[in-house]
Amino acid sequence: MASKQELRRYRLNLADELHSAELYETLARVEKRADRKRLFDELAASEKQHAQVWADKLSANHQRVRKGPSFKTVLMKGLVHVFGPRFVLPSLAAAEFADRNKYAGNPDTATMSADENRHASVVQSLANEGRPSATKGDEIANAESWHRGVSSGNDLRAAVLGANDGLVSNFCLIMGVAGAGAQNKSILLTALAGIIAGACSMALGEWLSVTNARELARTQIQKEADELEHTPEAEEHELRMIYRAKGLDGDEASRVAAQIMRDKDKALDALTREELGLDPAELGGNPWSAAAVSFLLFSAGAVFPAMPFLWSSGRSAILQCVALSILALAAIGMFTSLFNGRGAAFSAVRQILIGLAAAAFTFGVGHLLGVSVS
């Protein structure tokens, strides 16, 4: 008979495998490309086999096997249907990478451990498809002082954190003003000003971040072009190193590098992708669209605590503000569970407690300032 700790581990492993299997099945249904659809189907089948192992262990110990989808699974499947596979793949790849060794060190799960490592590699490749891959060029880049990495973030994570910034900052701002004893119109005006000021600040910050990244990328490419013009032998040597790191033997790497160097435009494109790790077609994204998305995400979060003051006032509006903010904090906490590895309930409760603590602090400070000023 397995111990309570072992049974708990069996249940957690079963839940994880069923979550992955259902998610891969959903990705396979939504995916339009036949090759990617086939990969998702294979991953789903493998995860189902793993799930059956843990279900059998629970059954052997006379434990009830629950196979219904969790909230996390339902939420992720919904995101796949609404936004498509590419939106959730970075989070899924991160989760697979984190869990790749969870079965390691146990002879009974050696096959599953190998499968999990393969899954992590496959999903990472799918998530990074179309982006420059990491090569020996990363090491070359780090050796030159003016090289810096420019990478894109996780869209899902950025969306959740952007909305969280707006929600928490405006919730705390409203509580601070309310604690000072301000009238309803003053609180509403402050809330609206907080939305506009915070959203504009976030948008400007995102615009500057992306613009600086693009300018840095262009500078790197220009310096690479100068090196290609003045020291072509050194650049050809770097290409040889890169292709040898990719698995080509010395002669073949030299042949490929020499052939690429015959066309300077192709050579610059290859060095940009392989050595700098940059995609010349993107260069960090569009700063205007990034600013707009940041503005909207911040505003979407910040509007929740402000809404009650549109139709209510006094203590009733404050209580409604707290209630709406709690609901929004819980929703954000549940979303964060998609990429922090914790349960949805734990993440929601933690998010609520942190948000309420921050709001209580600003309410107290506002009350003290209001008393002292009056």
C-alpha angles and dihedrals in degrees: 000000000000120000123248090256092052092047090051090051091050091053093047092048091048092050092049094049094046090049091052093044094052092045093051090048089053091048090051091052093049098039114098100194112087096216094051091043089055091051092051090049091052092049091049092051091050093049090049089055090052091048091052090056091058093041089054091050091052092047091049087057092049092250125148112251114218115198103170118124117265125230089256091055093048091048094049092047089051091052090050092053094045102039104018134240097296092062095061101030096087091055091044091049091051091050093048091049092050091050098041093105100036091110096040121122096031117101090206092061100036093115093049090047090055089048092052092052090050091048091053091052094046095048092045089053091049092048092049096042109136093021126102111268125232112262142159084286089078089065091047090050093051090053092061114073098221097053118102130173119250113193137167123240133232108278095210094048092046092050094051095045092046092055090044091055091054095045098048097040095049093040090054092044092052093046091050093053092042090051089056089059098250119168122254095259091051092050092049092047090049091049093051091045089050091053094049096042095044095045092048091048092049092047092049091047092051092046091051092046095052093040092051090047091052092047091049090049092050090049091051092049092048092051089048089052090051091050089048090052098045104028106028092155091060092048092049088051090053090051090052090052091050095050092045088053087053090060105268118134120244098265095045092047090051091049093050093045092049092049093050092048090060088075111048094197091055090043091052091048091050093047091046092053100036104033102030097031091227131135107222090208094059112025093184100322135272113317094206096053090044090052092048093050091048091050092050096045093050091046092048091057097039096052095067099072091042098053100080091059089063092067106016141040144199122014092344092058092047092051091048089048090054092046094049091045091052090053091048092046090051091051092049090047090053091050091050088057087070091072108018098066094235129115121273093240093049092048092047094049092046091050091049094049094048093047093048092047091053092047092047090052094052091044089054093047090047091050092051092048092046092052093046094048094046 
